[in-house]
């Protein structure tokens, strides 16, 4: 099996290395629009640089897209036209109209397209999803999600980040509805600037709280921020009628007195990223279903936009017309 990687910056290079480590992958083909970058990354095992997207598509059984967000729709469409399955880093498009149009094309093409929300591939999260879906936890009462960066992002990144809900909290806005398996009917969000006034200058906040109400009556509380002095903290806790389970609460969770706390997302989600590549190759081989379909990305983006609206107006936003299906 040969897998192409479009974009070999930090995350693309990580994906390429994880692909090369899989026994079922014979070769990893690398393309990047930045001159010389693919050639430099081709020192990875099993890897070979190719000069353009045409060569990448022509020689690959599947393609991983890790280029800047603005290029995602074009590359996904090129894969669809070639009949080549694709795993695209989130988001597959920058705004809701563009994403809606692309999802329609993806579903009409019947070519597998996976979206790189890495939490759906995290082994512990997959097991939590199984337990909820099987009824082992019983009726879901409450979900608590925590997401704090160890250090704020580069301040130059802020104006184009899309804001805390589309950038940082988008992962929880994808994962929590996926876990609960019900439509969100109401969203309330609030935010503050506590870390750096640069966030206010970018019309953003650096700490936020989100309340989601689901159709069955369960609630989820999402808390997120751009700075945790103890480390990178991303975890989810689910309370049900029969059991209560936490993911990400372990000996490396950044709490007082924790040695060797998680330093960042590559560290915290190391197993998730490795499993993501394995699942992608299993989907290509027909051994697995797509765990992160494109249509679900519409749910998380709509919720992010509802959060932003709620933060600005101070009022909850009804979302009863939306579904996770």
C-alpha positions in Angstrom: 0.0 0.0 0.0 1.3 3.5 -0.9 0.0 6.5 0.9 0.5 10.1 -0.2 1.0 13.0 2.2 0.2 16.5 0.9 1.9 19.0 3.2 4.9 18.1 5.3 5.0 20.7 7.9 5.0 19.7 11.5 1.8 17.6 11.6 2.3 16.3 8.1 5.8 15.0 8.9 4.4 13.4 12.1 1.7 11.6 10.1 4.2 10.5 7.5 6.5 9.0 10.1 3.5 7.2 11.7 2.5 5.8 8.3 6.0 4.6 7.6 5.9 2.7 10.9 2.9 0.6 9.7 3.8 -2.8 8.2 0.9 -2.6 5.7 2.4 0.6 4.2 5.1 0.0 1.6 5.8 3.6 0.6 4.9 7.1 1.7 4.9 9.7 -1.0 5.5 13.3 0.0 4.4 16.5 -1.7 4.6 20.1 -0.4 4.1 23.4 -2.3 7.0 24.9 -0.5 10.1 24.2 -2.6 12.5 21.7 -1.1 10.4 20.8 1.9 9.2 17.4 0.6 12.8 16.6 -0.4 14.0 17.4 3.1 11.3 15.3 4.7 12.0 12.3 2.4 14.8 11.2 4.8 12.0 9.4 6.7 11.9 5.7 6.2 9.9 4.3 3.2 9.4 7.9 1.9 9.8 9.5 -1.5 9.2 13.1 -2.6 7.1 13.8 -5.7 7.0 17.1 -7.6 3.3 17.8 -7.8 -0.2 16.7 -6.8 -0.8 14.8 -10.1 2.1 12.5 -9.3 0.9 12.1 -5.7 -2.6 11.1 -6.8 -1.3 8.9 -9.6 0.9 6.8 -7.4 -1.1 6.6 -4.1 -3.8 4.3 -2.8 -4.9 7.0 -0.4 -3.9 10.6 0.4 -3.5 12.5 3.6 -4.1 16.2 3.4 -2.1 18.3 5.9 -1.7 21.6 3.9 -3.1 25.0 5.1 -6.9 25.1 5.6 -7.5 27.3 2.5 -6.2 24.5 0.2 -8.2 21.7 1.7 -11.3 21.9 -0.6 -9.2 22.0 -3.7 -7.1 19.0 -2.7 -10.1 17.0 -1.5 -11.9 17.6 -4.8 -8.8 16.5 -6.7 -8.9 13.3 -4.7 -12.6 12.8 -5.4 -12.0 13.3 -9.1 -9.2 10.7 -9.0 -11.3 8.3 -7.0 -8.6 8.3 -4.3 -9.7 8.0 -0.6 -8.5 10.9 1.6 -7.9 11.7 5.2 -8.1 15.5 5.5 -6.9 17.5 8.6 -9.7 19.5 10.1 -11.4 21.6 9.0 -12.1 20.4 5.5 -13.2 23.9 4.6 -12.9 27.3 6.3 -16.6 28.3 6.5 -20.0 26.7 6.7 -21.2 27.4 3.1 -17.9 26.1 1.6 -18.0 23.0 3.9 -21.7 22.3 3.1 -21.0 22.4 -0.6 -17.9 20.1 -0.2 -19.8 17.6 2.0 -22.5 17.3 -0.7 -19.8 16.6 -3.3 -18.1 14.0 -1.0 -21.3 12.1 -0.4 -22.2 12.1 -4.2 -18.7 10.8 -5.1 -18.9 7.8 -2.7 -15.1 8.1 -2.1 -14.1 7.6 1.5 -13.2 10.9 3.2 -12.1 10.9 6.8 -11.7 14.1 8.8 -8.7 14.3 11.1 -10.4 14.9 14.5 -7.8 12.9 16.3 -9.9 12.3 19.4 -12.2 9.9 17.4 -9.1 7.8 16.9 -7.8 7.9 20.5 -8.0 4.3 21.8 -9.5 5.4 25.2 -12.1 7.6 23.5 -13.0 4.8 21.1 -13.6 2.6 24.1 -15.6 5.3 25.8 -17.7 5.6 22.7 -18.3 1.9 22.6 -19.4 1.8 26.2 -21.8 4.6 25.7 -23.2 3.2 22.5 -23.6 -0.3 24.0 -25.6 1.1 26.9 -23.0 0.1 29.5 -23.0 3.6 31.1 -26.8 3.8 31.0 -28.6 7.0 30.2 -26.2 9.9 30.0 -26.7 12.5 32.7 -23.7 14.8 32.3 -20.5 15.3 30.3 -17.6 17.5 31.5 -14.8 18.3 29.0 -11.6 20.2 29.8 -9.2 21.6 27.2 -6.3 23.9 28.2 -3.2 24.6 26.3 0.1 24.7 28.2 1.2 27.9 26.5 -0.7 30.4 24.4 -0.3 30.2 20.6 2.0 32.5 18.7 0.1 35.9 18.9 0.6 36.3 15.1 -1.6 33.3 14.7 -4.6 34.8 16.4 -6.2 36.9 13.7 -6.5 34.0 11.3 -7.3 31.3 13.9 -11.0 31.6 13.7 -11.3 32.2 17.4 -11.3 29.9 20.5 -14.5 28.1 19.5 -13.5 27.2 15.9 -9.8 26.6 16.8 -9.4 25.1 20.3 -13.0 24.1 21.4 -13.9 22.6 17.9 -12.4 19.3 19.1 -14.8 19.1 22.0 -17.7 20.3 19.9 -17.0 17.4 17.6 -16.2 14.7 20.3 -18.9 15.4 22.8 -21.9 15.1 20.4 -20.2 12.1 18.9 -20.0 10.4 22.3 -23.5 11.3 23.4 -25.1 10.4 20.1 -27.9 13.0 20.3 -28.6 16.3 18.7 -27.7 19.5 20.6 -30.8 21.6 21.1 -29.3 24.6 22.9 -25.9 26.3 23.2 -24.7 28.9 25.7 -21.2 30.3 25.7 -19.3 32.9 27.7 -15.6 34.0 27.4 -13.1 36.3 29.0 -9.6 37.7 28.3 -7.4 36.8 31.2 -4.1 35.6 29.6 -3.2 38.4 27.1 -4.9 41.5 25.8 -3.7 40.4 22.3 -6.7 38.1 22.2 -9.0 41.1 22.7 -7.2 42.9 19.9 -7.9 39.9 17.7 -11.6 40.1 18.7 -11.2 36.8 20.6 -11.1 35.4 24.1 -8.6 33.2 25.8 -10.8 31.5 28.4 -14.3 30.1 27.6 -17.1 28.0 29.0 -19.8 26.3 26.9 -23.0 24.7 28.0 -24.6 22.2 25.6 -28.1 20.8 26.1 -29.0 17.6 24.3 -32.3 16.4 22.9 -32.7 13.8 25.7 -32.0 16.3 28.4 -28.4 15.6 29.2 -26.0 18.5 29.5 -22.3 19.0 28.7 -20.1 21.6 30.2 -16.9 22.4 28.2 -14.2 24.6 29.7 -11.2 25.7 27.7 -8.3 28.2 27.9 -5.1 29.2 26.3 -2.8 28.8 29.3 -2.3 26.2 31.9 1.0 26.7 33.8 1.2 23.1 34.8 0.9 21.6 31.3 -1.5 20.5 28.5 -4.8 19.3 29.9 -7.4 17.7 27.7 -9.9 15.2 29.3 -13.5 14.2 29.2 -15.7 12.7 32.0 -19.1 11.1 31.4 -21.6 10.4 34.1 -24.3 7.9 33.3 -27.1 6.1 35.2 -24.9 3.0 35.6 -21.3 4.1 35.5 -19.0 7.1 35.3 -15.9 7.1 33.1 -13.0 9.6 32.5 -10.6 9.8 29.6 -7.4 11.8 30.0 -7.3 11.7 33.8 -4.1 9.8 34.5 -0.6 10.1 36.1 0.3 12.8 33.5 -2.7 15.0 33.9 -1.4 18.5 34.8 -2.6 18.8 38.4 -0.6 20.1 41.4 2.3 17.8 42.1 2.2 15.9 38.8 5.6 15.1 37.4 6.1 14.9 33.7 2.8 16.5 32.8 1.7 16.5 29.1 3.5 19.2 27.2 1.3 19.6 24.2 -1.1 17.9 21.8 1.5 15.7 20.0 2.5 14.3 23.5 -1.1 13.9 24.9 -2.5 12.4 21.7 0.5 10.3 20.6 -1.5 7.1 20.6 -4.4 8.7 18.8 -2.3 10.0 16.0 -0.7 6.6 15.5 -4.1 4.9 15.6 -5.5 7.4 13.1 -3.0 6.3 10.5 -3.8 2.6 11.2 -7.5 3.2 10.9 -7.0 5.1 7.6 -5.2 2.2 6.1 -7.9 -0.2 7.4 -10.6 1.9 5.8 -8.7 1.8 2.5 -8.4 -2.0 2.8 -12.1 -2.3 3.5 -11.5 -3.6 7.1 -13.0 -0.7 8.9 -15.9 1.9 8.7 -15.2 5.6 8.5 -15.2 6.8 12.1 -15.0 10.5 11.2 -17.2 11.3 8.2 -17.3 14.7 6.5 -20.9 15.4 7.4 -20.1 15.4 11.2 -17.8 18.3 10.6 -20.9 20.4 9.8 -22.2 19.7 13.3 -19.1 20.9 15.1 -18.7 24.0 12.9 -22.4 25.0 13.4 -21.9 24.6 17.1 -18.8 26.7 17.1 -20.7 29.4 15.3 -23.5 29.2 17.8 -21.0 29.5 20.6 -19.6 32.7 19.1 -23.1 34.1 18.6 -24.0 33.3 22.2 -20.8 34.8 23.6 -21.4 38.0 21.7 -25.1 38.3 22.6 -25.1 36.9 26.1 -28.1 34.7 25.2 -28.5 31.0 24.5 -28.9 29.8 20.9 -31.4 27.2 20.0 -30.1 24.5 17.7 -32.9 22.0 17.6 -32.8 21.7 13.8 -29.3 20.3 13.8 -28.4 16.6 14.0 -25.3 14.5 14.5 -26.5 12.1 11.8 
